[in-house]
Amino acid sequence: MSSSGSAEQLRREAAKARKLADNAFGEAEKGRLLDVAASLDREAAAMETALAVRAAKASADRSFRTIRSIAASRLD
């Protein structure tokens, strides 16, 4: 499973935990399930942020190489 797919899976599991919390009998159980949902959402957000940073870095690296190549060709 890709990292993006993993983040999506975490979001689905968080939604399930929230649904279970809605149907929980006790406040303690509801609180624990909401804590689990929040934790899964935070983990998914961290994963998505890491993926975005990686993609931005790769894009910047490609841009730098292109600019360097153009500059080198003009110097020839």
C-alpha positions as CSV (number, residue, x, y, z in Angstrom):
1,M,0.0,0.0,0.0
2,S,1.3,3.4,-0.9
3,S,1.9,6.1,1.7
4,S,-1.1,8.0,0.3
5,G,-3.2,4.9,0.5
6,S,-2.0,4.4,4.1
7,A,-3.1,8.0,5.0
8,E,-6.5,7.3,3.4
9,Q,-6.8,4.1,5.4
10,L,-6.0,5.9,8.6
11,R,-8.8,8.4,7.8
12,R,-11.3,5.6,7.2
13,E,-10.3,4.0,10.5
14,A,-10.7,7.3,12.3
15,A,-14.2,7.7,10.7
16,K,-15.1,4.2,12.0
17,A,-13.9,5.0,15.5
18,R,-16.0,8.2,15.5
19,K,-19.0,6.2,14.4
20,L,-18.4,3.7,17.1
21,A,-18.1,6.6,19.6
22,D,-21.5,7.9,18.5
23,N,-23.0,4.5,19.4
24,A,-21.0,4.0,22.6
25,F,-22.9,3.3,25.8
26,G,-20.6,4.9,28.3
27,E,-18.9,8.2,28.3
28,A,-15.5,6.6,29.1
29,E,-15.8,4.3,26.0
30,K,-16.9,7.2,23.9
31,G,-14.0,9.3,25.1
32,R,-11.5,6.5,24.3
33,L,-12.9,6.0,20.8
34,L,-12.8,9.8,20.1
35,D,-9.2,9.8,21.3
36,V,-8.4,7.0,18.9
37,A,-10.0,8.8,16.1
38,A,-8.1,12.0,16.8
39,S,-4.8,10.1,17.0
40,L,-5.5,8.4,13.7
41,D,-6.4,11.8,12.1
42,R,-3.1,13.3,13.4
43,E,-1.1,10.4,12.1
44,A,-2.8,10.7,8.7
45,A,-2.2,14.5,8.6
46,A,1.5,14.0,9.5
47,M,1.8,11.4,6.7
48,E,0.1,13.7,4.2
49,T,2.4,16.6,5.2
50,A,5.5,14.4,4.8
51,L,4.3,13.4,1.3
52,A,3.7,17.0,0.3
53,V,7.1,18.0,1.5
54,R,8.7,15.2,-0.4
55,A,6.8,16.1,-3.5
56,A,7.8,19.8,-3.2
57,K,11.4,18.9,-2.7
58,A,11.4,16.7,-5.8
59,S,9.8,19.4,-7.8
60,A,12.3,22.0,-6.6
61,D,15.2,19.6,-7.5
62,R,13.8,19.1,-11.0
63,S,13.4,22.9,-11.5
64,F,17.0,23.5,-10.3
65,R,18.3,20.9,-12.7
66,T,16.4,22.4,-15.6
67,I,17.5,25.9,-14.8
68,R,21.1,24.7,-14.5
69,S,20.9,22.9,-17.8
70,I,19.5,26.0,-19.6
71,A,22.2,28.2,-18.1
72,A,24.9,25.7,-19.1
73,S,23.6,25.5,-22.7
74,R,23.7,29.3,-23.0
75,L,27.3,29.4,-21.8
76,D,28.3,27.0,-24.6
